[in-house]
Amino acid sequence: MVEKKTRILLAEDDLSILTGLSINLRHEGYEILQAQDGDRCLQLAFDEQPDLMVLDIMLPGMNGFEVLKELRRRGSRLPVVVLSARALEHDKIMGLELGADDYVSKPFGLKELLARIKAVMRRHKTGPSSSFCFAAVEVDFGEHCVRRDGAAVAMTAQEFRLLKYFLEHPGRVLTRQSLLEGAWGFDYQGTTRTVDNFVRSLRAKLEQDPEEPRHFLTVRGVGYRFVA
């Protein structure tokens, strides 16, 4: 039996970049779908059901952020790697919070992009599908949802990533830098304040008493530790 090729949807309005990426990714064994505007990208994402999307932000029609938002609103869990010249911190935060799995800034190295694509695919193929419970909280990795006392807790995609990283490392003291690299990506240029703000949000949503947390503990001068 011939193994089915992994299909990647490239959404990029710059024809030279689109053509170059398509040639190189096909050389790596991927099947490629192409879109040069946001509306066509969204249509292909649902009609063709690719395995992963590489998404530019500055697309005509719907921009990349709007595509991401609509994908997640309609329940799609398609892995998305953003590839964009917009490299400011708030752009990266917006992309990740809207549901991107990784964010690569232009100009980029082809080998780096290939490594990011493989890493995202690996996480989606081997990621946990079971539930994790602590206190009154249940985290369902397969359904990508969180419940507290049986009620759904609204969480952004980035909050869920940080929570997942904590749960994957119970009891370990995690520095703010390791949290940034593990939950945001190794090239993310966020600050310690970014981590502190997100931990504060997790405490507000999941701790019985956010002012006296029992699960997301501060390790002074170092970072944080999760205790079930």
Summary of the structure (lengths in Angstrom):
residues: 228
radius of gyration: 18.5
end to end distance: 45.5
largest distance: 58.1
contacts: 664
relative contact order: 0.09
helix: 41%
strand: 21%
